[in-house]
Amino acid sequence: MCLCIVCINDYLKICNTKSAESFVVELCKNIKSPIVTRPEDPTREGYSLEGWYADIDKTIPWNFDTDTVLGNMSLYAKWEEYSGSPIIEEPMKEDHCNWWWLILLGTLLLIIIIIPILLPRKKVTFNSMGGSKVKAKHVLKNGKIKAPRTPGFHGKLFGDWYKDLACTIPWNFETDKVKENITLYAKWV
């Protein structure tokens, strides 16, 4: 492939000789010392463009920033064959981004589900001492629990929940922490 640079009526015409027809890439009015803007790099399957050269043997590289056109001329493309599979960097497409977000979201959900299972949990059993049944609670080690619903016992008033069977050491739901599996006992008055 080569680019033909032709001076016509004080204009510069750059043509691609690979195709049968010529097309104007750039026009330049200053014919006295025109500097040609580098055209978009052409592509060739299995090759990468090494650069543009002023001679057919491709020994004189053309510098689009400093070299000037003095008359009709051709520039020649120098190609380098890939030595294996070419590495083509493509911008990330939107669907790739969506996959990354899905993977990230899935990982976060997995962490949210698995961590509570793996962390040490403790069971708090409530012995209503003959009153209505109260459902047990599970809490992370050193966590606090909220007071359960108040149990009922016909003819008696509920006093509070206690740490011991004799109901002498009260459980404080605001400050006490569950360090191991425990049973709390209801006191009736």
Secondary structure, 3 states (H helix, E strand, C coil): CEEEEEEECCEEEEEECCCCCCCCCCCCCCCCCCECCCCCCCCECCEEEEEEECCCCCCCECCCCCCECCCCEEEEEEEEECCCCCCCCCCCCHHHHHHHHHHHHHHHHHHHHHHHHHCCEEEEEEECCCCCCCCCEEEECCECCCCCCCCCCCCCCEEEEECCCCCCCECCCCCCCECCCEEEEEEEC
